[in-house]
Amino acid sequence: MVVNLLGAGPSEWIWSAIAAGDVPVLRAAPSTFCAQSTHPRYGSVLTAFLQGVLNLEGRFATDHDRMKRARELIGELGRRGARPDMVIPNADFEVKSLYRDWRLTGDITAMQGVIQMRNDLINMKYSTEARSKDIDTSDEVEILCEIIDCFAELTARNCEVTSRIMVPDVVVTVWEKCLEDKSRNDVTILSPDGQTATHSLLLRSSSPVLAAMLGSQMEEGTNQQIKVEEPVAVVELFLRMLFTGCLPQETEPEICWEPSVNLRMVVQSAFMSNSAKKVLLPARTYGEIQSIDSAGDVLIKFDNIPIRQWVMKRNFKYLQTASFQKVARLHKDLAATIGLLHRWQVDGLADIVAERLESEITVESFDEVLQAALVYRLDKLKTALLAFAQNSPQVHAGYQAGRFGPLVQNSLQIVFNKASEPPLKRSRESL
């Protein structure tokens, strides 16, 4: 990526607006302004306003809630493509605050810079000099911590939309038509609950096992058969992935929903919870509403977060409901598809399926997905599932009741027995 250094020029007014916290001015900036560019005096767009928010400069001096303005600024910059994890090459800029100055140099990201500043102020707070001079940096530390949380949320959202490769819709549409074209089907895959017809060309090209089974000299007009143990739904899922390179979309959410106790929810887009100790709730995190207060805010127990989290009504836009039976069925079918991919040696697709399952771990499909991870040695997926189990009362209860398969029960035995072991005591040494 080419990064342009901007000094005095047509975009300088935008940088000045960012540094001063002028959100309305930033919103008026042309779309041609690159939020991933850098500036010799400000660093990146996500470090340009740090001095203003710490020293009450610009709009931060007139706003009674400077963190609210900072959040609005970060949100607008994120909408324009700013990334807290983007490296500022050969950075060399200053940030001055009431208590100390920083010179941030080298290849550094905005996230690294703010974490460094926050840590320095914490160390200063507890230093002997600060105590003797009655210096309290608590307010500045709290603001920088909130900025870090905003950066983490923005980073999570950037990760959500990151894809391996951009394929034009027209290409996917063409391959979908090929998949649906039944006129030239010359292979039938027989499942216990039915059969699926498809084309031999793609099967032979994608799998050496299928190429050997089908042979390279198929006579035109003949129809060969392949028997499998997987149901038709799994075979169709395998073929759709093979033809289009796409995983199925999630089930359609309910557009309008009313909170109720025991209602299962899923995080649609990452955001920070509203509990006293805020927690980042990543996208595709599943949970269940435990209670509703008089203001209509909800207390949710998320499957992989130990402590229940409050979510206020204003953040309901980040939540959605879905048919968890359908979600669980899709996850189980995806886990079964991994078996077909491994057996037929279709390279690459199994890892993509595993990544999808890792990002959507649920209690409902935990058993089947962990079983697939163990059988096919998907170590990253297995690690994520076992970490999920440690924080899930539902999985723990299922393990104690023996509801999972033998392979999964054995893996969970190691996890839960280790967690219940008392900490080792250090042996005393005679002096």
Sequence and secondary structure as in RCSB ss.txt:
>XXXX:A:sequence
MVVNLLGAGPSEWIWSAIAAGDVPVLRAAPSTFCAQSTHPRYGSVLTAFLQGVLNLEGRFATDHDRMKRARELIG
ELGRRGARPDMVIPNADFEVKSLYRDWRLTGDITAMQGVIQMRNDLINMKYSTEARSKDIDTSDEVEILCEIIDC
FAELTARNCEVTSRIMVPDVVVTVWEKCLEDKSRNDVTILSPDGQTATHSLLLRSSSPVLAAMLGSQMEEGTNQQ
IKVEEPVAVVELFLRMLFTGCLPQETEPEICWEPSVNLRMVVQSAFMSNSAKKVLLPARTYGEIQSIDSAGDVLI
KFDNIPIRQWVMKRNFKYLQTASFQKVARLHKDLAATIGLLHRWQVDGLADIVAERLESEITVESFDEVLQAALV
YRLDKLKTALLAFAQNSPQVHAGYQAGRFGPLVQNSLQIVFNKASEPPLKRSRESL
>XXXX:A:secstr
    B  SSTTHHHHHHHHHT HHHHHTS TTS TT EETTTEETTTTTHHHHHHT THHHH S HHHHHHHHHH
HHHHTT  TT EEEEEEEEEE SS EEEEEEEEEHHHHHHHHHHHHHHHHTSHHHHHHT   HHHHHHHHHHHHH
HHHHHHHHHHT  S    HHHHHHHHHHHH  TT  EEEEETTEEEEE HHHHHHH HHHHHHH S   TT  EE
EE SS HHHHHHHHHHHHH          SS    TT EEEESS EE  SSS  EE TT EEEEEEE TTS EEE
EETT SS EEE GGGGGGEE   HHHHHHHHHHHHHHHHHHHHTT TTHHHHHHHHHHHT  STTHHHHHHHHHH
TT HHHHHHHHHHHHT HHHHHHHHTT S HHHHHHHHHHHHHHHS          
